[in-house]
Amino acid sequence: MKIITAILAVVITVVFVGSAMAVPPGKTSEFAGGAMGKVTFDGKTHADKGLKCNDCHTKVFQMKKEAKPKMADHKSDKFCFGCHNGTKAFKTDGNCAKCHKK
């Protein structure tokens, strides 16, 4: 019985920690964007497009704070740029002000 209780406690902890770190629809999260200005992620904007949290977490983003994207990443399929490549979502190249705000 103690083993089942311990396993259940671990599962509940993992679920709540993951939920606490995610940005749900209607909430935003801000990230430093260097000289270009901060980047604000809006959960509602992405939910309105039909996306679910699991579409990016844990496929593109782990459920933890990660390394910041670098300028070279903008031309890769890492981070946001896997979708924001002009195919699934607007292309980031040349559209800096769509994400970066000073």
Backbone as XML, in Angstrom:
<?xml version="1.0"?>
<chain id="A" units="angstrom">
  <residue number="1" name="MET">
    <atom name="N" x="0.825" y="-1.201" z="0.000"/>
    <atom name="CA" x="0.000" y="0.000" z="0.000"/>
    <atom name="C" x="0.863" y="1.257" z="0.000"/>
  </residue>
  <residue number="2" name="LYS">
    <atom name="N" x="1.981" y="1.226" z="0.730"/>
    <atom name="CA" x="2.864" y="2.391" z="0.779"/>
    <atom name="C" x="3.478" y="2.678" z="-0.584"/>
  </residue>
  <residue number="3" name="ILE">
    <atom name="N" x="3.770" y="1.644" z="-1.342"/>
    <atom name="CA" x="4.367" y="1.816" z="-2.670"/>
    <atom name="C" x="3.366" y="2.492" z="-3.605"/>
  </residue>
  <residue number="4" name="ILE">
    <atom name="N" x="2.122" y="2.056" z="-3.558"/>
    <atom name="CA" x="1.090" y="2.654" z="-4.417"/>
    <atom name="C" x="0.899" y="4.120" z="-4.062"/>
  </residue>
  <residue number="5" name="THR">
    <atom name="N" x="0.880" y="4.427" z="-2.762"/>
    <atom name="CA" x="0.729" y="5.817" z="-2.323"/>
    <atom name="C" x="1.907" y="6.662" z="-2.796"/>
  </residue>
  <residue number="6" name="ALA">
    <atom name="N" x="3.104" y="6.131" z="-2.696"/>
    <atom name="CA" x="4.300" y="6.863" z="-3.130"/>
    <atom name="C" x="4.273" y="7.107" z="-4.641"/>
  </residue>
  <residue number="7" name="ILE">
    <atom name="N" x="3.903" y="6.109" z="-5.412"/>
    <atom name="CA" x="3.824" y="6.254" z="-6.870"/>
    <atom name="C" x="2.764" y="7.279" z="-7.242"/>
  </residue>
  <residue number="8" name="LEU">
    <atom name="N" x="1.622" y="7.217" z="-6.591"/>
    <atom name="CA" x="0.554" y="8.174" z="-6.842"/>
    <atom name="C" x="1.001" y="9.603" z="-6.517"/>
  </residue>
  <residue number="9" name="ALA">
    <atom name="N" x="1.731" y="9.767" z="-5.426"/>
    <atom name="CA" x="2.234" y="11.092" z="-5.041"/>
    <atom name="C" x="3.197" y="11.640" z="-6.096"/>
  </residue>
  <residue number="10" name="VAL">
    <atom name="N" x="4.047" y="10.789" z="-6.633"/>
    <atom name="CA" x="4.998" y="11.226" z="-7.670"/>
    <atom name="C" x="4.257" y="11.624" z="-8.940"/>
  </residue>
  <residue number="11" name="VAL">
    <atom name="N" x="3.287" y="10.845" z="-9.349"/>
    <atom name="CA" x="2.518" y="11.151" z="-10.558"/>
    <atom name="C" x="1.786" y="12.479" z="-10.408"/>
  </residue>
  <residue number="12" name="ILE">
    <atom name="N" x="1.142" y="12.689" z="-9.270"/>
    <atom name="CA" x="0.416" y="13.941" z="-9.036"/>
    <atom name="C" x="1.373" y="15.122" z="-9.048"/>
  </residue>
  <residue number="13" name="THR">
    <atom name="N" x="2.538" y="14.978" z="-8.440"/>
    <atom name="CA" x="3.530" y="16.051" z="-8.424"/>
    <atom name="C" x="3.979" y="16.403" z="-9.836"/>
  </residue>
  <residue number="14" name="VAL">
    <atom name="N" x="4.268" y="15.409" z="-10.655"/>
    <atom name="CA" x="4.710" y="15.651" z="-12.031"/>
    <atom name="C" x="3.627" y="16.376" z="-12.826"/>
  </residue>
  <residue number="15" name="VAL">
    <atom name="N" x="2.390" y="15.976" z="-12.670"/>
    <atom name="CA" x="1.285" y="16.611" z="-13.396"/>
    <atom name="C" x="1.146" y="18.073" z="-12.988"/>
  </residue>
  <residue number="16" name="PHE">
    <atom name="N" x="1.182" y="18.351" z="-11.703"/>
    <atom name="CA" x="0.996" y="19.728" z="-11.246"/>
    <atom name="C" x="2.182" y="20.619" z="-11.588"/>
  </residue>
  <residue number="17" name="VAL">
    <atom name="N" x="3.391" y="20.106" z="-11.530"/>
    <atom name="CA" x="4.558" y="20.906" z="-11.900"/>
    <atom name="C" x="4.497" y="21.264" z="-13.373"/>
  </residue>
  <residue number="18" name="GLY">
    <atom name="N" x="4.138" y="20.319" z="-14.231"/>
    <atom name="CA" x="4.007" y="20.592" z="-15.671"/>
    <atom name="C" x="2.943" y="21.627" z="-15.949"/>
  </residue>
  <residue number="19" name="SER">
    <atom name="N" x="1.830" y="21.546" z="-15.248"/>
    <atom name="CA" x="0.741" y="22.503" z="-15.442"/>
    <atom name="C" x="1.129" y="23.886" z="-14.970"/>
  </residue>
  <residue number="20" name="ALA">
    <atom name="N" x="1.854" y="23.964" z="-13.893"/>
    <atom name="CA" x="2.241" y="25.258" z="-13.342"/>
    <atom name="C" x="3.212" y="25.990" z="-14.257"/>
  </residue>
  <residue number="21" name="MET">
    <atom name="N" x="3.991" y="25.265" z="-15.036"/>
    <atom name="CA" x="5.002" y="25.886" z="-15.879"/>
    <atom name="C" x="4.481" y="26.230" z="-17.266"/>
  </residue>
  <residue number="22" name="ALA">
    <atom name="N" x="3.358" y="25.690" z="-17.655"/>
    <atom name="CA" x="2.808" y="25.950" z="-18.987"/>
    <atom name="C" x="2.108" y="27.304" z="-19.018"/>
  </residue>
  <residue number="23" name="VAL">
    <atom name="N" x="1.933" y="27.842" z="-20.213"/>
    <atom name="CA" x="1.208" y="29.099" z="-20.402"/>
    <atom name="C" x="-0.148" y="28.742" z="-21.001"/>
  </residue>
  <residue number="24" name="PRO">
    <atom name="N" x="-1.195" y="28.739" z="-20.183"/>
    <atom name="CA" x="-2.507" y="28.341" z="-20.683"/>
    <atom name="C" x="-3.138" y="29.414" z="-21.558"/>
  </residue>
  <residue number="25" name="PRO">
    <atom name="N" x="-4.192" y="29.060" z="-22.303"/>
    <atom name="CA" x="-4.892" y="30.063" z="-23.101"/>
    <atom name="C" x="-5.349" y="31.221" z="-22.222"/>
  </residue>
  <residue number="26" name="GLY">
    <atom name="N" x="-5.165" y="32.433" z="-22.719"/>
    <atom name="CA" x="-5.544" y="33.613" z="-21.959"/>
    <atom name="C" x="-4.419" y="34.178" z="-21.118"/>
  </residue>
  <residue number="27" name="LYS">
    <atom name="N" x="-3.303" y="33.502" z="-21.046"/>
    <atom name="CA" x="-2.151" y="33.964" z="-20.280"/>
    <atom name="C" x="-0.995" y="34.230" z="-21.234"/>
  </residue>
  <residue number="28" name="THR">
    <atom name="N" x="-0.045" y="35.018" z="-20.763"/>
    <atom name="CA" x="1.138" y="35.298" z="-21.570"/>
    <atom name="C" x="2.393" y="35.000" z="-20.768"/>
  </residue>
  <residue number="29" name="SER">
    <atom name="N" x="3.472" y="34.842" z="-21.463"/>
    <atom name="CA" x="4.773" y="34.662" z="-20.857"/>
    <atom name="C" x="5.763" y="35.504" z="-21.647"/>
  </residue>
  <residue number="30" name="GLU">
    <atom name="N" x="6.616" y="36.234" z="-20.949"/>
    <atom name="CA" x="7.580" y="37.115" z="-21.617"/>
    <atom name="C" x="8.980" y="36.539" z="-21.534"/>
  </residue>
  <residue number="31" name="PHE">
    <atom name="N" x="9.724" y="36.748" z="-22.608"/>
    <atom name="CA" x="11.094" y="36.281" z="-22.703"/>
    <atom name="C" x="11.972" y="37.440" z="-23.166"/>
  </residue>
  <residue number="32" name="ALA">
    <atom name="N" x="13.184" y="37.509" z="-22.634"/>
    <atom name="CA" x="14.117" y="38.541" z="-23.070"/>
    <atom name="C" x="14.424" y="38.315" z="-24.543"/>
  </residue>
  <residue number="33" name="GLY">
    <atom name="N" x="14.425" y="39.386" z="-25.308"/>
    <atom name="CA" x="14.669" y="39.262" z="-26.740"/>
    <atom name="C" x="15.894" y="40.033" z="-27.186"/>
  </residue>
  <residue number="34" name="GLY">
    <atom name="N" x="16.762" y="40.356" z="-26.245"/>
    <atom name="CA" x="17.985" y="41.077" z="-26.588"/>
    <atom name="C" x="17.700" y="42.482" z="-27.053"/>
  </residue>
  <residue number="35" name="ALA">
    <atom name="N" x="18.538" y="42.976" z="-27.927"/>
    <atom name="CA" x="18.427" y="44.356" z="-28.422"/>
    <atom name="C" x="17.147" y="44.586" z="-29.216"/>
  </residue>
  <residue number="36" name="MET">
    <atom name="N" x="16.560" y="43.534" z="-29.742"/>
    <atom name="CA" x="15.337" y="43.663" z="-30.546"/>
    <atom name="C" x="14.096" y="43.891" z="-29.685"/>
  </residue>
  <residue number="37" name="GLY">
    <atom name="N" x="14.180" y="43.626" z="-28.391"/>
    <atom name="CA" x="13.042" y="43.783" z="-27.501"/>
    <atom name="C" x="12.473" y="42.446" z="-27.074"/>
  </residue>
  <residue number="38" name="LYS">
    <atom name="N" x="11.665" y="42.484" z="-26.023"/>
    <atom name="CA" x="11.124" y="41.249" z="-25.453"/>
    <atom name="C" x="10.170" y="40.542" z="-26.418"/>
  </residue>
  <residue number="39" name="VAL">
    <atom name="N" x="10.031" y="39.243" z="-26.190"/>
    <atom name="CA" x="9.104" y="38.424" z="-26.960"/>
    <atom name="C" x="8.037" y="37.943" z="-25.984"/>
  </residue>
  <residue number="40" name="THR">
    <atom name="N" x="6.786" y="38.168" z="-26.332"/>
    <atom name="CA" x="5.683" y="37.737" z="-25.484"/>
    <atom name="C" x="4.955" y="36.587" z="-26.156"/>
  </residue>
  <residue number="41" name="PHE">
    <atom name="N" x="4.891" y="35.460" z="-25.460"/>
    <atom name="CA" x="4.151" y="34.308" z="-25.955"/>
    <atom name="C" x="2.739" y="34.415" z="-25.403"/>
  </residue>
  <residue number="42" name="ASP">
    <atom name="N" x="1.747" y="34.338" z="-26.271"/>
    <atom name="CA" x="0.346" y="34.432" z="-25.876"/>
    <atom name="C" x="-0.324" y="33.072" z="-26.094"/>
  </residue>
  <residue number="43" name="GLY">
    <atom name="N" x="-0.692" y="32.424" z="-24.998"/>
    <atom name="CA" x="-1.337" y="31.122" z="-25.077"/>
    <atom name="C" x="-2.661" y="31.169" z="-25.832"/>
  </residue>
  <residue number="44" name="LYS">
    <atom name="N" x="-3.416" y="32.268" z="-25.684"/>
    <atom name="CA" x="-4.721" y="32.396" z="-26.344"/>
    <atom name="C" x="-4.572" y="32.460" z="-27.861"/>
  </residue>
  <residue number="45" name="THR">
    <atom name="N" x="-3.597" y="33.217" z="-28.333"/>
    <atom name="CA" x="-3.375" y="33.332" z="-29.774"/>
    <atom name="C" x="-3.141" y="31.953" z="-30.381"/>
  </residue>
  <residue number="46" name="HIS">
    <atom name="N" x="-2.331" y="31.149" z="-29.729"/>
    <atom name="CA" x="-2.036" y="29.821" z="-30.245"/>
    <atom name="C" x="-3.229" y="28.883" z="-30.097"/>
  </residue>
  <residue number="47" name="ALA">
    <atom name="N" x="-3.973" y="28.986" z="-28.989"/>
    <atom name="CA" x="-5.168" y="28.153" z="-28.795"/>
    <atom name="C" x="-6.236" y="28.504" z="-29.827"/>
  </residue>
  <residue number="48" name="ASP">
    <atom name="N" x="-6.358" y="29.799" z="-30.149"/>
    <atom name="CA" x="-7.334" y="30.227" z="-31.154"/>
    <atom name="C" x="-7.034" y="29.644" z="-32.535"/>
  </residue>
  <residue number="49" name="LYS">
    <atom name="N" x="-5.796" y="29.288" z="-32.766"/>
    <atom name="CA" x="-5.406" y="28.666" z="-34.040"/>
    <atom name="C" x="-5.605" y="27.153" z="-34.007"/>
  </residue>
  <residue number="50" name="GLY">
    <atom name="N" x="-6.143" y="26.656" z="-32.877"/>
    <atom name="CA" x="-6.427" y="25.230" z="-32.765"/>
    <atom name="C" x="-5.317" y="24.405" z="-32.154"/>
  </residue>
  <residue number="51" name="LEU">
    <atom name="N" x="-4.304" y="25.054" z="-31.633"/>
    <atom name="CA" x="-3.184" y="24.318" z="-31.046"/>
    <atom name="C" x="-3.472" y="23.948" z="-29.601"/>
  </residue>
  <residue number="52" name="LYS">
    <atom name="N" x="-2.966" y="22.820" z="-29.203"/>
    <atom name="CA" x="-3.038" y="22.344" z="-27.824"/>
    <atom name="C" x="-1.637" y="22.414" z="-27.239"/>
  </residue>
  <residue number="53" name="CYS">
    <atom name="N" x="-1.548" y="22.478" z="-25.923"/>
    <atom name="CA" x="-0.247" y="22.568" z="-25.254"/>
    <atom name="C" x="0.710" y="21.466" z="-25.716"/>
  </residue>
  <residue number="54" name="ASN">
    <atom name="N" x="0.182" y="20.243" z="-25.839"/>
    <atom name="CA" x="1.032" y="19.111" z="-26.219"/>
    <atom name="C" x="1.519" y="19.162" z="-27.659"/>
  </residue>
  <residue number="55" name="ASP">
    <atom name="N" x="0.995" y="20.074" z="-28.468"/>
    <atom name="CA" x="1.518" y="20.214" z="-29.829"/>
    <atom name="C" x="2.970" y="20.690" z="-29.800"/>
  </residue>
  <residue number="56" name="CYS">
    <atom name="N" x="3.316" y="21.461" z="-28.783"/>
    <atom name="CA" x="4.696" y="21.956" z="-28.658"/>
    <atom name="C" x="5.426" y="21.334" z="-27.469"/>
  </residue>
  <residue number="57" name="HIS">
    <atom name="N" x="4.706" y="21.100" z="-26.392"/>
    <atom name="CA" x="5.319" y="20.505" z="-25.201"/>
    <atom name="C" x="4.987" y="19.034" z="-25.206"/>
  </residue>
  <residue number="58" name="THR">
    <atom name="N" x="5.843" y="18.167" z="-25.212"/>
    <atom name="CA" x="7.272" y="18.159" z="-25.040"/>
    <atom name="C" x="8.003" y="17.893" z="-26.351"/>
  </residue>
  <residue number="59" name="LYS">
    <atom name="N" x="7.316" y="18.076" z="-27.443"/>
    <atom name="CA" x="7.921" y="17.821" z="-28.750"/>
    <atom name="C" x="8.954" y="18.875" z="-29.116"/>
  </residue>
  <residue number="60" name="VAL">
    <atom name="N" x="8.596" y="20.149" z="-28.980"/>
    <atom name="CA" x="9.488" y="21.244" z="-29.344"/>
    <atom name="C" x="10.134" y="21.825" z="-28.096"/>
  </residue>
  <residue number="61" name="PHE">
    <atom name="N" x="9.335" y="22.052" z="-27.085"/>
    <atom name="CA" x="9.816" y="22.615" z="-25.827"/>
    <atom name="C" x="9.632" y="21.598" z="-24.717"/>
  </residue>
  <residue number="62" name="GLN">
    <atom name="N" x="10.642" y="21.453" z="-23.894"/>
    <atom name="CA" x="10.511" y="20.615" z="-22.714"/>
    <atom name="C" x="9.681" y="21.387" z="-21.699"/>
  </residue>
  <residue number="63" name="MET">
    <atom name="N" x="9.172" y="20.739" z="-20.702"/>
    <atom name="CA" x="8.367" y="21.392" z="-19.683"/>
    <atom name="C" x="9.277" y="21.977" z="-18.602"/>
  </residue>
  <residue number="64" name="LYS">
    <atom name="N" x="10.254" y="22.734" z="-19.023"/>
    <atom name="CA" x="11.170" y="23.394" z="-18.108"/>
    <atom name="C" x="11.765" y="24.585" z="-18.826"/>
  </residue>
  <residue number="65" name="LYS">
    <atom name="N" x="12.422" y="25.434" z="-18.081"/>
    <atom name="CA" x="13.056" y="26.592" z="-18.689"/>
    <atom name="C" x="14.237" y="26.105" z="-19.527"/>
  </residue>
  <residue number="66" name="GLU">
    <atom name="N" x="14.325" y="26.569" z="-20.739"/>
    <atom name="CA" x="15.368" y="26.104" z="-21.652"/>
    <atom name="C" x="16.340" y="27.222" z="-21.992"/>
  </residue>
  <residue number="67" name="ALA">
    <atom name="N" x="17.362" y="26.846" z="-22.742"/>
    <atom name="CA" x="18.291" y="27.832" z="-23.267"/>
    <atom name="C" x="17.543" y="28.780" z="-24.190"/>
  </residue>
  <residue number="68" name="LYS">
    <atom name="N" x="17.990" y="30.001" z="-24.255"/>
    <atom name="CA" x="17.346" y="30.994" z="-25.117"/>
    <atom name="C" x="17.710" y="30.743" z="-26.579"/>
  </residue>
  <residue number="69" name="PRO">
    <atom name="N" x="16.756" y="30.939" z="-27.471"/>
    <atom name="CA" x="17.079" y="30.830" z="-28.895"/>
    <atom name="C" x="18.117" y="31.887" z="-29.296"/>
  </residue>
  <residue number="70" name="LYS">
    <atom name="N" x="18.954" y="31.525" z="-30.191"/>
    <atom name="CA" x="19.965" y="32.442" z="-30.714"/>
    <atom name="C" x="19.516" y="32.899" z="-32.108"/>
  </residue>
  <residue number="71" name="MET">
    <atom name="N" x="20.178" y="33.917" z="-32.628"/>
    <atom name="CA" x="19.825" y="34.438" z="-33.945"/>
    <atom name="C" x="19.902" y="33.336" z="-35.012"/>
  </residue>
  <residue number="72" name="ALA">
    <atom name="N" x="20.904" y="32.480" z="-34.924"/>
    <atom name="CA" x="21.060" y="31.402" z="-35.909"/>
    <atom name="C" x="19.890" y="30.414" z="-35.856"/>
  </residue>
  <residue number="73" name="ASP">
    <atom name="N" x="19.243" y="30.292" z="-34.688"/>
    <atom name="CA" x="18.110" y="29.377" z="-34.553"/>
    <atom name="C" x="16.912" y="29.810" z="-35.387"/>
  </residue>
  <residue number="74" name="HIS">
    <atom name="N" x="16.828" y="31.104" z="-35.723"/>
    <atom name="CA" x="15.699" y="31.612" z="-36.506"/>
    <atom name="C" x="15.592" y="30.928" z="-37.875"/>
  </residue>
  <residue number="75" name="LYS">
    <atom name="N" x="16.671" y="30.376" z="-38.354"/>
    <atom name="CA" x="16.672" y="29.710" z="-39.655"/>
    <atom name="C" x="16.699" y="28.175" z="-39.499"/>
  </residue>
  <residue number="76" name="SER">
    <atom name="N" x="16.382" y="27.705" z="-38.277"/>
    <atom name="CA" x="16.387" y="26.269" z="-38.016"/>
    <atom name="C" x="14.965" y="25.804" z="-37.708"/>
  </residue>
  <residue number="77" name="ASP">
    <atom name="N" x="14.849" y="24.547" z="-37.319"/>
    <atom name="CA" x="13.537" y="24.047" z="-36.907"/>
    <atom name="C" x="13.463" y="23.902" z="-35.385"/>
  </residue>
  <residue number="78" name="LYS">
    <atom name="N" x="14.383" y="24.568" z="-34.681"/>
    <atom name="CA" x="14.385" y="24.531" z="-33.228"/>
    <atom name="C" x="13.433" y="25.600" z="-32.675"/>
  </residue>
  <residue number="79" name="PHE">
    <atom name="N" x="12.999" y="25.386" z="-31.448"/>
    <atom name="CA" x="12.151" y="26.334" z="-30.723"/>
    <atom name="C" x="10.904" y="26.688" z="-31.544"/>
  </residue>
  <residue number="80" name="CYS">
    <atom name="N" x="10.531" y="27.941" z="-31.552"/>
    <atom name="CA" x="9.326" y="28.415" z="-32.256"/>
    <atom name="C" x="9.450" y="28.271" z="-33.769"/>
  </residue>
  <residue number="81" name="PHE">
    <atom name="N" x="10.667" y="28.216" z="-34.235"/>
    <atom name="CA" x="10.937" y="28.326" z="-35.662"/>
    <atom name="C" x="10.597" y="27.069" z="-36.445"/>
  </residue>
  <residue number="82" name="GLY">
    <atom name="N" x="10.303" y="25.978" z="-35.754"/>
    <atom name="CA" x="9.851" y="24.765" z="-36.430"/>
    <atom name="C" x="8.500" y="24.980" z="-37.110"/>
  </residue>
  <residue number="83" name="CYS">
    <atom name="N" x="7.674" y="25.834" z="-36.498"/>
    <atom name="CA" x="6.366" y="26.171" z="-37.083"/>
    <atom name="C" x="6.386" y="27.537" z="-37.759"/>
  </residue>
  <residue number="84" name="HIS">
    <atom name="N" x="7.100" y="28.471" z="-37.150"/>
    <atom name="CA" x="7.159" y="29.830" z="-37.709"/>
    <atom name="C" x="8.239" y="29.892" z="-38.789"/>
  </residue>
  <residue number="85" name="ASN">
    <atom name="N" x="7.955" y="29.186" z="-39.881"/>
    <atom name="CA" x="8.901" y="29.081" z="-40.989"/>
    <atom name="C" x="8.260" y="29.468" z="-42.325"/>
  </residue>
  <residue number="86" name="GLY">
    <atom name="N" x="7.030" y="29.993" z="-42.243"/>
    <atom name="CA" x="6.330" y="30.372" z="-43.467"/>
    <atom name="C" x="5.442" y="29.277" z="-44.015"/>
  </residue>
  <residue number="87" name="THR">
    <atom name="N" x="5.508" y="28.082" z="-43.433"/>
    <atom name="CA" x="4.675" y="26.976" z="-43.886"/>
    <atom name="C" x="3.471" y="26.803" z="-42.962"/>
  </residue>
  <residue number="88" name="LYS">
    <atom name="N" x="3.726" y="26.503" z="-41.689"/>
    <atom name="CA" x="2.648" y="26.337" z="-40.715"/>
    <atom name="C" x="2.166" y="27.686" z="-40.182"/>
  </residue>
  <residue number="89" name="ALA">
    <atom name="N" x="3.085" y="28.576" z="-39.943"/>
    <atom name="CA" x="2.772" y="29.889" z="-39.357"/>
    <atom name="C" x="3.665" y="30.932" z="-40.025"/>
  </residue>
  <residue number="90" name="PHE">
    <atom name="N" x="3.396" y="32.207" z="-39.721"/>
    <atom name="CA" x="4.160" y="33.263" z="-40.384"/>
    <atom name="C" x="5.656" y="33.052" z="-40.217"/>
  </residue>
  <residue number="91" name="LYS">
    <atom name="N" x="6.388" y="33.449" z="-41.234"/>
    <atom name="CA" x="7.839" y="33.317" z="-41.247"/>
    <atom name="C" x="8.454" y="34.391" z="-40.368"/>
  </residue>
  <residue number="92" name="THR">
    <atom name="N" x="9.414" y="34.023" z="-39.527"/>
    <atom name="CA" x="10.052" y="35.000" z="-38.643"/>
    <atom name="C" x="11.052" y="35.866" z="-39.393"/>
  </residue>
  <residue number="93" name="ASP">
    <atom name="N" x="11.658" y="35.335" z="-40.421"/>
    <atom name="CA" x="12.667" y="36.075" z="-41.181"/>
    <atom name="C" x="12.043" y="37.320" z="-41.809"/>
  </residue>
  <residue number="94" name="GLY">
    <atom name="N" x="12.493" y="38.491" z="-41.379"/>
    <atom name="CA" x="11.976" y="39.745" z="-41.907"/>
    <atom name="C" x="10.721" y="40.240" z="-41.207"/>
  </residue>
  <residue number="95" name="ASN">
    <atom name="N" x="10.237" y="39.487" z="-40.239"/>
    <atom name="CA" x="9.039" y="39.861" z="-39.487"/>
    <atom name="C" x="9.354" y="40.045" z="-38.002"/>
  </residue>
  <residue number="96" name="CYS">
    <atom name="N" x="10.483" y="40.655" z="-37.707"/>
    <atom name="CA" x="10.958" y="40.781" z="-36.329"/>
    <atom name="C" x="9.911" y="41.384" z="-35.390"/>
  </residue>
  <residue number="97" name="ALA">
    <atom name="N" x="9.234" y="42.432" z="-35.858"/>
    <atom name="CA" x="8.295" y="43.177" z="-34.999"/>
    <atom name="C" x="7.041" y="42.374" z="-34.656"/>
  </residue>
  <residue number="98" name="LYS">
    <atom name="N" x="6.795" y="41.259" z="-35.337"/>
    <atom name="CA" x="5.631" y="40.444" z="-34.981"/>
    <atom name="C" x="5.838" y="39.783" z="-33.619"/>
  </residue>
  <residue number="99" name="CYS">
    <atom name="N" x="7.062" y="39.535" z="-33.246"/>
    <atom name="CA" x="7.349" y="38.892" z="-31.964"/>
    <atom name="C" x="8.077" y="39.819" z="-30.991"/>
  </residue>
  <residue number="100" name="HIS">
    <atom name="N" x="9.044" y="40.549" z="-31.507"/>
    <atom name="CA" x="9.868" y="41.410" z="-30.654"/>
    <atom name="C" x="9.228" y="42.780" z="-30.475"/>
  </residue>
  <residue number="101" name="LYS">
    <atom name="N" x="9.073" y="43.187" z="-29.215"/>
    <atom name="CA" x="8.506" y="44.507" z="-28.892"/>
    <atom name="C" x="9.466" y="45.244" z="-27.969"/>
  </residue>
  <residue number="102" name="LYS">
    <atom name="N" x="9.781" y="46.468" z="-28.325"/>
    <atom name="CA" x="10.687" y="47.280" z="-27.480"/>
    <atom name="C" x="9.885" y="48.049" z="-26.468"/>
  </residue>
</chain>
